[in-house]
Amino acid sequence: MSNKWRRLAKSQFRLSSREIRIALGFFILFGTAAMAFVWSNVQMIQNSYGYQARALERKNLLKVNQRLKLEVESLRSLSRVRSIALGRLGMKEPKAPQLVTVFLK
């Protein structure tokens, strides 16, 4: 059975070894170009997903940063410092002769 197919192939396709090498080289070149095209598109898609993930992470970090800035400002507030000084540390309000005014230029 295989001899029958070989004879049919030889009678239908009469190619020299040089022509076969040229055709094989063309198919290898075409296959390589196609793989490069597909690879570049896959890389572009992966980079796009990575960019979206980093953008979401940046957005979340900016929210956290804003909340932390608000927390720092609330911890620095003078009313909070005063309440801690009077309550926890046992300090007292200064009397009039104990006050010193400092003028800054």
DRENDO-1510 file (C-alpha; in Angstrom, 1 decimal, always signed):
<recs>
REC; n; res; u; v; w
REC; 1; MET; +0.0; +0.0; +0.0 .
REC; 2; SER; +2.8; +2.4; +0.9 .
REC; 3; ASN; +4.5; +1.8; -2.5 .
REC; 4; LYS; +1.4; +2.7; -4.3 .
REC; 5; TRP; +1.3; +6.1; -2.5 .
REC; 6; ARG; +5.0; +6.7; -3.1 .
REC; 7; ARG; +4.7; +6.1; -6.8 .
REC; 8; LEU; +1.6; +8.4; -6.9 .
REC; 9; ALA; +3.5; +11.1; -5.0 .
REC; 10; LYS; +6.6; +10.8; -7.3 .
REC; 11; SER; +4.4; +11.0; -10.4 .
REC; 12; GLN; +2.4; +13.9; -9.1 .
REC; 13; PHE; +5.2; +15.9; -7.4 .
REC; 14; ARG; +8.4; +15.8; -9.3 .
REC; 15; LEU; +10.7; +18.0; -7.1 .
REC; 16; SER; +14.4; +18.0; -7.1 .
REC; 17; SER; +16.2; +17.9; -3.8 .
REC; 18; ARG; +17.2; +21.6; -4.3 .
REC; 19; GLU; +13.5; +22.6; -4.7 .
REC; 20; ILE; +12.6; +20.6; -1.6 .
REC; 21; ARG; +15.3; +22.5; +0.4 .
REC; 22; ILE; +14.1; +25.8; -0.9 .
REC; 23; ALA; +10.5; +24.9; +0.0 .
REC; 24; LEU; +11.6; +23.7; +3.4 .
REC; 25; GLY; +13.6; +26.8; +4.0 .
REC; 26; PHE; +10.5; +28.9; +3.0 .
REC; 27; PHE; +8.3; +27.1; +5.4 .
REC; 28; ILE; +10.8; +27.4; +8.3 .
REC; 29; LEU; +11.2; +31.1; +7.5 .
REC; 30; PHE; +7.4; +31.6; +7.4 .
REC; 31; GLY; +6.9; +29.6; +10.6 .
REC; 32; THR; +9.6; +31.6; +12.4 .
REC; 33; ALA; +8.0; +34.9; +11.3 .
REC; 34; ALA; +4.6; +33.7; +12.4 .
REC; 35; MET; +5.8; +32.6; +15.8 .
REC; 36; ALA; +7.6; +36.0; +16.3 .
REC; 37; PHE; +4.3; +37.8; +15.4 .
REC; 38; VAL; +2.3; +35.7; +17.9 .
REC; 39; TRP; +5.0; +36.0; +20.6 .
REC; 40; SER; +5.0; +39.8; +20.3 .
REC; 41; ASN; +1.2; +39.9; +20.6 .
REC; 42; VAL; +1.3; +37.6; +23.7 .
REC; 43; GLN; +4.0; +39.8; +25.3 .
REC; 44; MET; +1.9; +42.9; +24.6 .
REC; 45; ILE; -1.2; +41.3; +26.3 .
REC; 46; GLN; +0.9; +40.2; +29.3 .
REC; 47; ASN; +2.3; +43.7; +29.6 .
REC; 48; SER; -1.2; +45.2; +29.4 .
REC; 49; TYR; -2.4; +42.9; +32.2 .
REC; 50; GLY; +0.7; +43.8; +34.3 .
REC; 51; TYR; +0.1; +47.5; +33.7 .
REC; 52; GLN; -3.6; +47.2; +34.8 .
REC; 53; ALA; -2.5; +45.4; +38.0 .
REC; 54; ARG; +0.1; +48.0; +38.8 .
REC; 55; ALA; -2.4; +50.9; +38.1 .
REC; 56; LEU; -4.8; +49.3; +40.6 .
REC; 57; GLU; -2.1; +48.8; +43.1 .
REC; 58; ARG; -1.0; +52.4; +42.7 .
REC; 59; LYS; -4.6; +53.6; +43.2 .
REC; 60; ASN; -4.9; +51.5; +46.4 .
REC; 61; LEU; -1.6; +52.8; +47.7 .
REC; 62; LEU; -2.6; +56.4; +47.1 .
REC; 63; LYS; -5.8; +55.8; +49.1 .
REC; 64; VAL; -3.7; +54.3; +52.0 .
REC; 65; ASN; -1.3; +57.2; +51.8 .
REC; 66; GLN; -4.1; +59.7; +52.0 .
REC; 67; ARG; -5.5; +57.9; +55.1 .
REC; 68; LEU; -2.1; +57.8; +56.7 .
REC; 69; LYS; -1.6; +61.5; +56.1 .
REC; 70; LEU; -4.9; +62.3; +57.8 .
REC; 71; GLU; -4.0; +60.1; +60.7 .
REC; 72; VAL; -0.6; +61.8; +61.1 .
REC; 73; GLU; -2.4; +65.2; +61.1 .
REC; 74; SER; -4.9; +64.1; +63.7 .
REC; 75; LEU; -2.1; +62.7; +65.9 .
REC; 76; ARG; -0.2; +66.1; +65.6 .
REC; 77; SER; -3.3; +68.2; +66.5 .
REC; 78; LEU; -2.6; +70.5; +69.4 .
REC; 79; SER; -5.8; +69.6; +71.2 .
REC; 80; ARG; -4.7; +65.9; +71.3 .
REC; 81; VAL; -1.2; +66.8; +72.5 .
REC; 82; ARG; -2.8; +69.0; +75.2 .
REC; 83; SER; -5.2; +66.3; +76.4 .
REC; 84; ILE; -2.3; +63.7; +76.6 .
REC; 85; ALA; -0.1; +66.2; +78.5 .
REC; 86; LEU; -2.9; +67.0; +81.0 .
REC; 87; GLY; -4.3; +63.5; +81.3 .
REC; 88; ARG; -1.7; +60.8; +80.9 .
REC; 89; LEU; +1.5; +62.8; +81.7 .
REC; 90; GLY; +0.0; +64.7; +84.6 .
REC; 91; MET; +1.2; +68.1; +83.4 .
REC; 92; LYS; -0.6; +71.3; +84.4 .
REC; 93; GLU; -1.5; +74.5; +82.6 .
REC; 94; PRO; +1.2; +77.1; +83.1 .
REC; 95; LYS; +0.6; +80.2; +85.2 .
REC; 96; ALA; +1.0; +83.7; +83.7 .
REC; 97; PRO; +4.6; +84.3; +85.0 .
REC; 98; GLN; +5.7; +81.0; +83.6 .
REC; 99; LEU; +4.7; +81.9; +80.0 .
REC; 100; VAL; +7.5; +83.1; +77.7 .
REC; 101; THR; +6.7; +84.6; +74.3 .
REC; 102; VAL; +9.2; +83.9; +71.5 .
REC; 103; PHE; +9.2; +86.2; +68.5 .
REC; 104; LEU; +10.4; +84.8; +65.2 .
REC; 105; LYS; +11.6; +86.9; +62.3 .
</recs>
